[in-house]
Amino acid sequence: MSKVPPIILNNGVEMPQLGFGVWQVPDAEAEGAVATALQAGYRSIDTAAIYGNEEGTGRAVAASGIPREDLFITTKVWNRDHGYDATLRAFDQSLARLGLDHVDLYLIHWPTPARDRYVDTYKAFEKLYADGRVRAIGVSNFLPEHLERLIGETSVVPAVNQIELHPHLQQHAAREYHAEQGIATEAYSPLGSGKGILEIPAIVAIAQKHNRTPAQVVLRWHLQLGNVVIPKSVTPARIAENIDVFDFSLDAEDLAAISALNEDRRVGSDPAKFNAA
């Protein structure tokens, strides 16, 4: 049984608040990593067409024996497949690689504003949603300006915006805008990059105070902010550690100390400028 509580998306669908990400996990390793995560209690798995590991993810899901209705599978359309017809074709291809008859959440991976096709792409998402092939639709790496245009020109408010978010990039303005619009904030790279954030003295001190690891403290901070969070690891011990964050709480002093760490510093690309194919 999973011990991860759900959040309720704006269309009433339940999504586990903590999931397992497989970015940069080769397809040959994805099956084992996802299998380990499912055994540890994860029920939400986040992949993407560009990751090249939808097939391995799908094999692990198929072999798990877990009822499909107990799983929450996310994938994403890549930049070169923007546009209405191209998006529908890309979705069919992702579904085939995953070996599923539907996905729970489909995201536009990047807005790629230079292409200026994300509205047409999202209209294809609306068709997939209306046809029952996806349970919820959303976006990733969208800035408030992109979301505002999307909401103004389409009829389904995105359920989720998956963005880079960690103690050095706390995304206050984005989270506030999401809350106003009823969009769930999902944090990728939740622990930052490398060991930097996990070695910050304030984080280490909070971890010692609660007899937890720095990673567990940061993940707990995300959860208490209300973020959905998708840590990734291929190490079984860390996979287990990252989901063991539901039996302690950070206090107001802890939260204030982490809040003070914001530097508005990205690890990844700037969504206003990223237009790679």
N, C-alpha and C positions, 0 to 999 in steps of 0.2 A: 504494500500500500504506500502511496505517496503521502508525505506529510506537508506538502507545499500547498498553502492556501491559494484560492483563486482570486483574481480580480474580475469584476463584471465589466465587459466592454460596452460601448455605447449602443450596441444592438442586442444586449442581453446575453451574449455568449460569454461563457466562463473561460478564462485563460489563466493557467498557473502563473503565479507571480515570479517564480524562479524557474528558469529553463536551462537547457544545455546548448551551447553554441559550438559549431564545428568549422568555423572559419580557419583556413590554413591547415586543415586536417586532410591529408591525402585520402583519396577514395579507398585505397587498400586498408588504411588504418581506421577509417570512419566506422566501419561495421563493428569493430571491436570496441572503439571508444563509446559509440552510442549504446551498444549492448551493456557495457559497464555502467553507463549513466542510468539506463532503464532499470538495471538491477539495484542501483543505489537509491532509486525512488523518483528520479526525474520522470516527468511525463510530457514535458514540452521540449521539442527539439527544433532548433533553428538552423536551417541551411539556406542555400541560394544556388541558382544556376551557375553563377561564376565560380563558386567554390569547387565545382567539379566532383562533389561527393554525394550527390543526391542518390546515386545507385547504392553506394555503401550504406548510407543512412536508411534507405528503403529496405535493404536486406536485413539490417538489424531490427527494424520495426516488425518485419514479417516473421522473423525467427523468435521474437520476444514472447509470443503467446499472450500478450496484453491485449485486451479487447480494444478495437479501434476507437470506440467512443470514449475510452479513458485516456487517449493520447491527443496531443495538440501539436500538429506539425506545421511549421512555417517554412515557406520558401519565397524566393524573390526573383523578379524579372530583371535581367541585366540591361545595361544602357543601349547596346546595339539593337535590342528588340523593342525599343519604344515605338509607339504607333499602334493604332487599333488592331489591325489585322496581324501584325507581327507579334503583338502581345498575346493574342489568342493562340497563335501557333506555338509560341514559347511556353505558354502554360501547358498545352497538351504534351510537349516534350518533357517538361519537368514532371508532370504527373506520371508519364510512362517510366521515367527513370526511377521515380520513387516507388512505383508499383502500387499506387493508390488510386481510389476512385474520386477522392476529393482532398483538398488541404484545408486546414483550419484557418490559416491566415496567409494571405498573399500580399506581398509588399513590392512597391516600386523601389528598387535598390538605391537609386540616386535620381535627383531631379534633372541632372544634366541640362542646365538652363540654356546653354548654347544651342541644343537641339530644339528646344521649345516644343516638345512633343508629350510632355508628361500629362497634360490634360486629356489628350486622345488616348494615351495609355490607360489612364484611370477610367475612362469611359468603357474600355474593354473590361477592366476590373468590375465595373458595375454590372456588365452583362454576365460575367462569370458568377457574381454574387446572386443576381436575379435567377440564374439557372440552377443555383444550389450546388455549384461545383466548388465553391469556397464558402466557408462559414463566416468569415470576416475579411475585410480588405483594408489596407493601410499603406503607409509609405515609410521610407527610411531616409535619413539624412536631409529631410526637408526643413528649410528655414521657415519662420513664420510668414515671410512674404510669399513663399511658394504655396504654403498651406492656404493662405488667404485667397489667392487666385483660384486654387483648386476647389475650395469650398464655394466660391462665387460662381463657378462655371460647371459644377456637377451637382448631383442630387444626394449623394451618400457621403456624410462626413467620415473621413478616415477614422477607423477604430484605434489605430496605433501609429505613432511615429517613433521609429527605432533610430536613436541618435547616439553619437559618442558622448559618454557622460561618466565622469569619475571625479574624485575630490579636487583635481586640478582643473576640471572643466565642468562646472556644476550646472550650467545651462539654465540659469534662473529665469531669463526672459522667455525661453522656449517652453519651459515647464509651466510657467504662468499662462502663456497663450494656449497650450494644450488643455490645461484645466478649464479655461474659459470656454473652449470649444467641445469639451467632452472627449478629448483624445487621450488615450493612455500613453504615457512616456515609457519607452523601453530603452534601457541602457545597454549599449554594447561597449566593449573595452572597459568594463566596469571597474577593473582594477588598474587601469592605466596601461602602461607599457613597461616591460622589464620589471625590475624590483623596486623602482623609484618610490612609488607611493607607499609600498609595503614596508619601506625602511624609514619613513618619516617619523621622527621621535614622537609626535603627538599620537600617531596611529599605533605605534609600538606600545606606548604607555597605556592607551585604552585597552589594547589587547591583553597586556599584563594584568590590568585591573579586573578584567572579566575572565581571565584564564582561557583566552581564545587566541587564535592566530590573527595577524594583521589582515589577512584576506577575509576572514570571517567577519571582522569588525567592519570592513568597507562594504561587504555585501549586506550586512545588517543595516548599515546606514542607508543604502539604497532602498531596502525594503521599508524602512520607517519613513522615508520620504514619499513612499507610494509608487516608486518606480517598479516596472517589470525589469528583471535583470537576467542576463544570459552569460554567465561565466563560461569559459572554455578551458579544457585541459585534456590531455591524453594520459595523465598519470592517475591510476586508480585511487591512490590515497587522496590526491587533491580533489578528484571528482567527488569522493565521499565527503571530504572536508567542506567543500563549497555548498553542499546542500544541508549541512548540519548547523543551521543558523536560525532555527525557529524556537529555541528554548532559552534564549536570553534576550535582553533589550538594552539598548544604549539609553543613558539618561540625558537630560537637557544639557549638562555640562559636556558630555561626550559629543553630542550633536553640534554644539556651538564650536567646539575645538575643530571638528572636521569642516564645518562651514567656513571657518577662517582660512582654510587651505586653498580656496579657489584662486586660480591665476588666469582663468579664461584661456588656458593653453591646450591646444589640440595635439593629439598624437597622430591622428589621421588627416585626411584631406579636407579642404574647405568646400562645403557644398555649393557655395556661390561660384566657385571656379573649377570644380572637378567635372570634366566632360569626357573622360576616357571612354573609348569604345571597347 
